[in-house]
């Protein structure tokens, strides 16, 4: 699973992945906003991704297919 964002020096988000209310993965984005969480069951569903950093937070829900998943552009909101 990968996510891309415009580079910003020194900027990283903490990303937490949950399934059925339990944490199943955690990562920190690189300077491009990309992250990888491995060992997820192919073709599984019901994931909730939460990302948070100094400038805000965001979240999205998604299902997996066979390959890596592009989640699109995610915009942080204050609060």
N, C-alpha and C positions, 0 to 999 in steps of 0.2 A: 504494500500500500504506500503510495507516494503522493505528496502534495507539493506544489511549486508556488512560490511567491516572489515578488521582486526583491532583490537583495537589499539588505540594510545592515550596515556594519554594527556588530555587537548586539544584534537583536535576536533573541531566541524565545521560543514559546515552549511551555511545558504541555505535552499532549498526553491525554489519558483516554484509553479506549475501554469501554464497558460493554458487557453483554449480560442481559438478564440481571442488571443492577450490580454486577460484580466486575471489578477491574480485571481485564485480561491482557493489558499491555500498557506500556508507558514509554515515552520517548521525548527527546528535546530536539527541536528543529535546528537545522543548520542555518547559515547566513542567507540561504535562498528560500527558507521556509519549508524545506523538504524534510521528511522523516520516514522511517521504516519501522514497522512493527511486524516481526516474523512469527512463524508458527501458528498461524490462524487457519482454521478449517476451511478448505475450499467450498464454495457454494453454500456458505452459512449465512444466516440472516440475524437481524435484530441488534446491530451494533450501534452504539452511541459514542461519538467522539467529542471530547471537550478539549479546547485549547485555551490557555491563559498566559498572559504576559503583562509587562508593566503598562502597556497602553490599552488593555482591555481583555475581553474573552469572547469566545464564540463556541457554538456546538452544532452538530449535525448528526442525523441518523442515516444509516446506509446498510446495504446487504453486500456480500462478496460474491464474486464469480470465480472462475478458475485462476485468473491472473491478478496482478497488482491492480489496485483501484485508484483512479484519479477522482478526487473529491471536489475539484473545481476551486475557484477562488473563494476563500473564506475571509470575511471582513470582521475585524475585532470591534466590539462595542464596549464602551466604558461601563463599568459597574460590575 
